[in-house]
Amino acid sequence: MKPNLADLNAFVTVATAGGFREGARLSGGSASMLSEAVRRLETQLGVRLLHRTTRSVAPTEAGKGLLERLRPALAEVDGALDVVNRFRERPAGTLRLNVPMSASRLVLPAIVPPFLAAYPEIRLEVLTDESFIDVLAAGCDAGIRYDERLEQDMIAVPIGPRVQRFATAASPAYLDRHGRPQHPRDLLAHACLRGRFASGNMPAWEFEKDGETVLVEPTGPLVVRMGGASDLAVDAAVAGCGIVAMFEDWIRPQLDSGVLEAVLEPWWLSFPGPFLYYPGRRLVPAPLRAFIDFIKANG
């Protein structure tokens, strides 16, 4: 019996992700199904493809050789199947996007509903991830990131607002008790609510005014994982725990309602908006082409 395509895809997913749980997270499946598929493939081929430990998996020599040949082959299969879409009146299939939490919250809500209404035969899968990953290796067609995190061989298309700002804010009660900072360096004497990336990096807070750039490393009682736990930092700021730094649009409802007060607004840093990015070295799948055309037409 020849191995089926699903089992081969499962092996590539697990080997690329470095584990069954991570592979399941990236693919939207289950770890047990991936494990069964890889075990079935190894039985059919009569060779072990993965070294398994309690913490991770890694390809054996046989697995490395198979993985090297399978990746381009499976990409060709996807491209061949996608050719059928050209004969449809409307594109169909699955579009997988890898995006940061900020994009899923601030960019996609204005785009996804009208896109799905325009293309009812397309199924959209959105994976939120704060780390920069190889979208193809993660089983995604495209991603959303900011300019400084794009690789050179990627094609980038503007998506969402073209200018954004990082805002700092705190509750009026906190500022009444501890004073209102007049310069970014004043933050060093305040309780600040920080964010840390999945990589462990905790970026400094950057401010700019009249050509002067200031970086500060404030401290405070709370550090959250960027993305998934960002709302906790906002809630803590509303409760008076300290000063939070966040995308302006993320905390705009709290600023407008008055539960948060802008801090150092003249110093807020502006930066270019995000980009949809995808590899330029492969045929663009029809669902992705439809998405690109849609955001260009509605940008």
C-alpha positions, 0 to 999 in steps of 0.5 A: 500500500502506498502512503497517502497524501494526508499522512505525508502532509502530517509528517511534514507538519510535525517535522517542521514544527518540531513536535506533535502538539505544535504541529497540531496547533499550526495545522488546526488538527489534533496531536493524536491524529498527527501521531497516528498518521506518522506512525502509519507512514513509518509502518508502510515505509518500514523505516523510522522517520522521527526521533521522539523525546518527551519534549520534541521530535526531530527527523532521522536521517531517513526523515531528513531525506524524505522531508527535503524531497517532500516539501517542494513536491507537496508545494507542486501538488498544491499548485496543480490542484489550484489550477482547477480554480481558474475554471471556476466562476469564483475562487474556492478552497482554503486560505490560511493566514498567520497574523499577530494578535494585533492584526486579528483585532485591529486590521482583519475585523474590517476586512474579513466579513465583506471578503467572506461575503464576496467569496462564499466558497473560500474558507478562511483560517487565521492562526495568531502567532507573535513570532516571525515564522516561515509561513509555508513551513507552518502550512500557511499561505500568507501572513501579516507583519510589519516592515521591519520583520519581513524577509527580503524574498517576500512580496508585501502588500499594504493592508489595514491602516497605513499609519499607527501609533503606540500609546501610553495611558493610565487611569485618572485615579493612578495619575492623580495619586502619582502625578502625570509624566511630562517626559518619557524619562519620568516613566522610570519613577512610575509603575509600568505594565510591560509586555514580553514576546514569545521569544523572551524579548521585552522591548523598550518603550520608544518615544519621539518628538521634534526629532528627539528619540527616547528609549526607556526601560521602565519597571512595574508590577506586571509583565504579560505575554504580548498578544494573548495577555495584552488585554490583562495589561489594559484591564490592570491599567484601568484598575489603577495598577500603572501605565500601559503601552499599547497600540492606540487603536487597541485602547481607543475605546478606553481612552474615549470613555475616559477610563484611561487617560492619555500619557505623554501623547505628544511623544507617541511614536508613529510607525507604518501600518502592516503588510500582507506578505507571501513567498514570491517563489511559488504560484499564488493560490486562487484564494490568496489571489482573491484576498490580495485583489480584495484588499487592493480594491478596498484599501 
